[in-house]
């Protein structure tokens, strides 16, 4: 796969989120973390656009629907 260099300006919150996810996803580095986060988000977005829902199963066995702002299940 051909790599392409991208420069980004991130807020302190973005950096903190990246550092947290680097640990949680066992990523090699922050660039790998961003790539994984984009792939996860893309997969979830496609499922929602295809009419799916993102359900979270809680420790007590109950579920709740997670709503992501900007996604309403309609193909755009």
DRENDO-1510 file (C-alpha; in Angstrom, 1 decimal, always signed):
<recs>
REC; n; res; u; v; w
REC; 1; UNK; +0.0; +0.0; +0.0 .
REC; 2; UNK; +1.4; +3.4; -1.0 .
REC; 3; UNK; +1.7; +5.8; +1.9 .
REC; 4; UNK; +0.9; +9.5; +1.6 .
REC; 5; UNK; +2.1; +12.1; +4.1 .
REC; 6; UNK; -0.5; +14.2; +5.7 .
REC; 7; UNK; +0.0; +17.1; +8.2 .
REC; 8; UNK; -2.7; +17.8; +10.7 .
REC; 9; UNK; -3.2; +20.5; +13.3 .
REC; 10; UNK; -4.7; +18.9; +16.5 .
REC; 11; UNK; -6.2; +20.3; +19.6 .
REC; 12; UNK; -4.9; +19.2; +23.0 .
REC; 13; UNK; -8.0; +17.1; +23.3 .
REC; 14; UNK; -7.3; +15.4; +19.9 .
REC; 15; UNK; -3.8; +14.6; +21.1 .
REC; 16; UNK; -5.0; +13.2; +24.4 .
REC; 17; UNK; -7.6; +11.1; +22.5 .
REC; 18; UNK; -4.9; +9.8; +20.2 .
REC; 19; UNK; -2.6; +8.9; +23.1 .
REC; 20; UNK; -5.5; +7.1; +24.9 .
REC; 21; UNK; -6.4; +5.2; +21.7 .
REC; 22; UNK; -2.8; +4.3; +21.0 .
REC; 23; UNK; -2.7; +2.4; +24.3 .
REC; 24; UNK; -6.2; +0.9; +24.0 .
REC; 25; UNK; -5.7; -0.3; +20.4 .
REC; 26; UNK; -2.1; -1.5; +21.0 .
REC; 27; UNK; -1.0; +0.6; +18.1 .
REC; 28; UNK; +2.7; +1.0; +17.0 .
REC; 29; UNK; +2.4; +4.8; +16.9 .
REC; 30; UNK; +0.0; +7.7; +16.6 .
REC; 31; UNK; -0.2; +7.5; +12.8 .
REC; 32; UNK; -1.3; +3.9; +13.1 .
REC; 33; UNK; -3.8; +4.9; +15.7 .
REC; 34; UNK; -5.3; +7.6; +13.5 .
REC; 35; UNK; -5.5; +5.1; +10.6 .
REC; 36; UNK; -7.3; +2.5; +12.8 .
REC; 37; UNK; -9.7; +5.1; +14.1 .
REC; 38; UNK; -10.5; +6.2; +10.6 .
REC; 39; UNK; -11.1; +2.6; +9.5 .
REC; 40; UNK; -13.3; +1.9; +12.5 .
REC; 41; UNK; -15.3; +5.0; +12.0 .
REC; 42; UNK; -15.7; +4.3; +8.2 .
REC; 43; UNK; -17.0; +0.8; +9.0 .
REC; 44; UNK; -19.5; +2.0; +11.6 .
REC; 45; UNK; -20.6; +4.8; +9.2 .
REC; 46; UNK; -21.3; +2.4; +6.4 .
REC; 47; UNK; -23.3; +0.1; +8.6 .
REC; 48; UNK; -25.5; +3.0; +9.9 .
REC; 49; UNK; -25.9; +4.4; +6.3 .
REC; 50; UNK; -27.1; +0.9; +5.3 .
REC; 51; UNK; -29.9; +1.1; +7.9 .
REC; 52; UNK; -28.0; -0.5; +10.9 .
REC; 53; UNK; -27.8; +0.7; +14.4 .
REC; 54; UNK; -24.9; +0.9; +16.8 .
REC; 55; UNK; -25.9; -0.8; +20.0 .
REC; 56; UNK; -23.9; -0.8; +23.2 .
REC; 57; UNK; -24.4; -3.7; +25.6 .
REC; 58; UNK; -23.9; -2.7; +29.2 .
REC; 59; UNK; -22.5; -4.8; +32.0 .
REC; 60; UNK; -26.0; -5.4; +33.3 .
REC; 61; UNK; -27.0; -7.0; +29.9 .
REC; 62; UNK; -29.2; -4.1; +28.8 .
REC; 63; UNK; -28.5; -2.3; +25.5 .
REC; 64; UNK; -28.7; +1.2; +24.4 .
REC; 65; UNK; -28.5; +2.7; +20.9 .
REC; 66; UNK; -25.5; +5.0; +20.3 .
REC; 67; UNK; -26.4; +8.0; +18.1 .
REC; 68; UNK; -23.6; +9.7; +16.2 .
REC; 69; UNK; -24.3; +13.3; +15.4 .
REC; 70; UNK; -24.5; +13.7; +11.6 .
REC; 71; UNK; -25.4; +10.1; +10.9 .
REC; 72; UNK; -29.0; +9.3; +10.4 .
REC; 73; UNK; -28.9; +6.1; +8.4 .
REC; 74; UNK; -29.7; +7.9; +5.1 .
REC; 75; UNK; -27.4; +7.4; +2.2 .
REC; 76; UNK; -25.6; +10.6; +1.4 .
</recs>
